[in-house]
């Protein structure tokens, strides 16, 4: 019988959802932990998102004449390589320990090898899934580039190797290359230095409030209620964000100065969300809950129908011992009846309004162009009898978003300063709490880095 490598063929399969595969070039950016992540690799599926982890997994088909014993001896691993590098060839051997030491996993996120997971139900062709959890385990490629033209024009490939596991002795185990699937070549562009033309979709995203409900949930519709102070618009296009001494980052004058601007850092107002309850709802009103948080536009934290433990959200609500929490608890307006037609939730309904948002910005142009929003998630409570600590799960049945806005750093705003009384001054002067009016008029703001 011919060698196993002569009887095998393997290739990447087009996406079963959108039919795409590889693109000609990709952006790559750096993470704080040292990872260099390819964005939108191998393609945006089913559509592009602003998340750094935009992309999907890959599928490799392996087919040919194989005995069951030969199938059981196969393993598959993938890695990125320069297209000009020789890499491994058919018939090459590599020590099994070498791959295990370079395998990407928890505790070794910079490893070059990605383990491909077999579909145990598929026999011939065999199916291997590359980076099956691509939204969490992003596509890291540690190749060192530079601004030189030669390196910028270097092409790269992703190779999925099919190995036959050979146990030579109890102490000796090695892998023999019997098949290789190679992607089409692509180039890399630095996310910071990319010279690709900007598209309006990347610069301006969600501009108007969005509302969605789960068809099988108990909520028919929900909306953000206009403020009683009648200030228009209720939400602004830009907000100043400042740092507190405890490390918390807060938005000032959010959603607007109600009833008027004050010089205190807690200037702002509350948000009220009104929900219409379905006539087919069989749950009492106290089974509904609401939590809100700030998000980057296009990066939704929870999906409709998703179930999350109530304790998880409660742990994220700012408290005395947890001032860096990002979740806001919506206080339900009391109702005299058990099954009303509507329910309302108040967010930040206090004498002083503090709106923390601990998103990490930077001086990068792409970060400064990002838009943000306030999202409210409506939940139905579900009891879990097996848990005694907090036996409640929350299921997302509706969500509503504010209009999107830009963030401006209190210290690093490079907008041209304007007088407090100017008609063009859309952002009110925001002083430190210990400044007087003279200091306020002298303050200059610059764009959020």
N, C-alpha and C positions, 0 to 999 in steps of 0.2 A: 504494500500500500504506500502511496506517496506520502511525503512529509505533511504534517498537519498544516504547516504554513502554506503549502501549495494547494490545499483543499479548502482554505478559508478565504472569505471576502468580507470586508467590513466597510461601512460608510455611515456618515451622518444623515439622519432623516429630516426632511422638512417638517416644520411645526404642524401638528395636527389641528391647531386652532386657527392660525392665520396663514399657514403655508409658507412663511418666510424661513430664512436660515441665517446666513452671515452677511454682514455689510462690508463696504470697502474701507471704512475707517471708524475709529471709536475715540471718544474722549476718555482720559484717565485722570483721576484726581487722588490726592493723598489724604489718608485718614490719620487721626492723632496717634493711633497705635502702630503706625508704620506701614500699613497696607496701602497698596497702590491699586485702586479699584477701576476696572473698566465699566463705563456706564453704557447702558442700553445693549449689553452683550447677551446673546448673539443678535438679538433684535428686541424691539419693544413689543410686548405681547400682553393683551391684545392691542394696546395702544400706549403711547408714551405717557409717562408720569414724571413729575419733578423729583421723585425720590432718587437718591444716589444709587439705590439697588434696582433701578428700572432694568428689566431684562427677564430672562427665563432660563430654564434648564435645556439640556440637549439630550438627544436620543441617538444611540449608536446601534445599528443592526449588524449582527454577525451571523453569516449563513455559510453553509457548505456541508460536506460529508464529515460527520463526527460521530464517534461512538459515545454512549452515555458516560463512559469513564473519562473520555477526553473532554466532554462538556464540563464535567465536575471539576476538572483540573484547571479550568480557565479562570483568570482574574483580569481585571481591567483597571487602568489608571490613566489619567490625563494630565497634561501640563502644557503651558504656553512655551513657545520657542521662536527664535528668529528663523525666518524661512530659509536663510542661507546656512544655518547650522545643520550639521549632519544628524545630530541627535542619535537615537537608537535605530538600528536597522533590523530587518528580518533575520532571525537567527542569533542576534546578540543576547548575551547573558547579563543579568544584573542581580546582585545579591538582594534577597528579600529584605534584609535588615536595612539596606540603603534606602529603599523606598519607604519603609516604615518610619525611618528617622526624618525623612523629608515630607511626610504626609501631612496635609493641612487638616487640623482638628483643633478642638478646644485646648488652649495652652500652646499651640503652635500655629497661629493664624497666618504666619509668613511662609509656611511650607509651600514648596513648588508643586507637589503632587496632589491631585484630586482623586479620591477613590470613586470609581464608577460602580453604581449599585445595580445588580442584575434583577430583571423581572423574572421571578421564579416560575411564573405561569407560562412564560414563553420558552419553547424548546428549540424550534428551528424555523425561522431565524431566532437566535438569542438576542435579547434586548438589554442594553445597559443604559442607565440614566446617569448623565453627567451633571453633577452639582444639583441634585434634585430639590434642594431647598435654596434656590438661587436668591430669593428675596431676603434671606437672612445671611447665608454664607456667600458673600459677594465674590465677584470674579477678580481675584487678586493676581497681579502679574508683576513680579519684582524686577523686571528689566530696568536697567539704569539708562535713562535717556539724557538729552541735553538740548540746548537751543541750536546746535550745529545743524546745518542743512542735511548733511549725510545721515545723521541719526534720525532726524525728523522724517526722512524718506525711507527709513528701514521698514521692511515688511515683516509681518509676524504671522504665525499660525497657531492653532490649537491642535494638538495631536492626542488622540486617544489610542493607547497601546493595549493590545490583547496579548496577555502573557499566559504561557503554560507553566503551571506550578510543578517544579521538579524537586522531589525529596531525595537527594543523593545519599544522605545518611541521616542519622538522628540529629546530628549537629549541623549538617549542611543542607541549606535550602536555597534554591535560586529560581529566578524567573527567566524564561526564554521567550523572546518576542516572536509571535506567530501571526500577528496582524496589526495593521496601523490604519486608522482613519484620520485623514488630514483635512482641516478646514481650508477654505479659500483664503489667500493672503489678505492681510489688512494692515493699515498703518495706524499709528497712535498719535493723538494730539493732546497736549497738556490742557486740562480744563481751564487753567488760568491764562495760558498763552494762545488759546485757540483763536484763529483768525477767521473762523467761519462766520458768515453774515448772521446777524441777530434776526430772529423771527418774532413777530408780534406775540405769538403764543407763548414764547419763553419770557418775554418782558412783561406783558400784562396778562394775568390769568383771570381768575374768577372776579368779576366786577360787580355782580349783583347777588343778593341773598339766594341761597339754594335750599329747597325743602324737599325731603323725601320721606316716604312712609313705607313700612312693611305691609304688604297686602293682607297678610294673615294676622296682623297685630290689632290692637284695640284702639289705635289712633288713626283718625281720618285725615287730619291736617294739623299743621302747627305753624306759628309765625312769631316773629319778634314784635312786641307791641310798641307803638309809638309812645314816646315819653310825654308825660302830662305838661312838661314845660314848653312844648311846641317848638323846640329848637330844630331848625332844618339846616342841613341834613342831620339825622340822628348820629350817623357814623361819618368820620372824616377820612380823607385819603391818606393822611400821614399822622403818626403819633410819635411823640418823644418818649424814649425809654431811658431810665436812669438806673444806676446801681446803688443799692443800699449797703450800709456798713456790714450787714449780716450776710452779704453775698447774693441777696435776692435782686432780681431785675424787675422793675415795675414800669407799666405804662402809665403815663400821666394824661389826665383829661379824657379818659376813656369811659363810655363811648362819646361823651361830649361834656362840656362844663354845665352842670345842672345844679341850681337854676342859673348860675353865672360862674365865671372863672374866679377861683381863689388862688392865693399865693402858696397854699399848702400843697405838699406832694400828693395828698389824697384827693385832689380835685378830680371830679368825675361824676358818675351816676350809676344807677343800677340798670339791669337788663331784665325785662319781663318777657317770658315766653308763654303764649296762649296755645292750648291744644284742644281740638275738637275730638271728643271721644266717640267711637263708633257705636251705633245703636245696637249692634250685635255683641257688644262687649259684655262679658260675664264676670268681670273682675271689679271689686270695689275700688274707689278712687285712690285709697292709700296703697294699692298695689302698683301704682305708677311712681317712678322716680326720675329725676333729671340731674345730669352732671354736664358741665361745660368745661372747655379748655381752649387755649389759643393753639393754633396750628399753622404750619406753612400751607399756603393755598395749593391744593392738589395732593397733599399728603394726609389723607384721612386716617385717623387713629383707629376707629372701629367701623365695621361694616354692618349694614342692616341684617338682622337675624343672628348676629354674633352674640355668644353668651360669655359673660365675664363675671368673675366672683365679685360680689359687692365689697368685700374686704379689700380687694385690689384698688378700687377707686377711692375708698375711704382712706387708705394709706397715702394716697396722693393729694388729699385735701390739705391745704396749708393749716397748720396748727402751731401751738406754742413750741412744741418740740420738733416740728417739721416745717420750718418757714419756707422751704424750697419746693413745696408741693405745687403741682401744675393743674390740679383739678379743682373746679368750683362746684359746690353742692347747691342745687336749686331747691329753695325752700317752697314747699307746696302751700298755696293759699288755702286756708281751711274752708271746707264746704259743710253745709248743714245737712246735706243728704249723702247717702252712701254711694249712689249711682248717678252722679250728675252728668250733664251733657258736655261739660267743658272742665278743664283744669288749667291752672296757671302756676308757674314757678318763678320765683324771684331770685335773681343772682346778684349777690353783693348788695343786698338791701340793708345798709348800715349808715350810721352818721358819717363815717369816713370810708371812702371807697378806695380799696387797694386792689390793683389788678396785676399780679405777678405773672411774668412770662419769661422763663429761664432759657429760652432758645439761645444757642451759642452763635453769635454773628462773627464777622471778621471783616477785614479790609478788602476782601476779594470782590470784584465787580459783580460776579454772579450772585453773591450773598446779598449785596446791597440792593440788587434789583428784585429780589424775592418779595412776594406779597404774602401777607398773613391774614388770618381771619379768626373770629371767635365762633366755635362750633358747639352746639348744644345737642346732646344725645338724650332721647327719651327712652326709658326702659320699663319693661314689665318685670316685676319681682317673681322669682320662683324659689320655693323652699326646697332645701336639701336636708332630709331627715337624718342622714348619716353623719352630718357635721353639727357639733354643738357650739362651736366658737362663734361663727356668724353664718348660720345655715341658709344663706340667701344667694342665689345667682340672679344676674340681671341680663335680660335679653333686649337687644336694641330693636325698637319697633318704629322709631322715627328719628330724624335729625334735621336741624335747621342751622344755617350758617349766616353770619353777618356779611356785609360787603367786604371785599378784601382791601388791605391798606399796606402802606410802607411803614417801616420802622426807622426812626431817626435817633441816633445816639445823642444823649444830652451833652456829652463832652466832645464828640467827634463829628459834629454837623458842619459840613462845609457849604451849606446853603448861604447865600448872601444875606447878612442880617438886615432886618427891617425894623422900623420903629414900632413900638407897641400900639400906636394909634393908626398905623398904615392900613389902608383898605386891602393891600395885597398880603398882609400878614395873616395867613390862615391858621398858623399855630400860635397860640397865646404865649406870652413870655412865661417861662417856667423857672423861677428862681430856686435856689436852695432855701431851706426853711429859715436859715439865719441871715438871709440877705434883705436889705431894705430896697425901696423902690428905685433909688439911684443905681444900685448894683444891677437891678433887673434891666433897666434901659441900656446898660453898658454891656450886657451879656451878648455874646455872639454864638451862633449855632452853626454846626457843620454836619454834613450828611453822614448817616450811620455807616461806620466801617465795620 
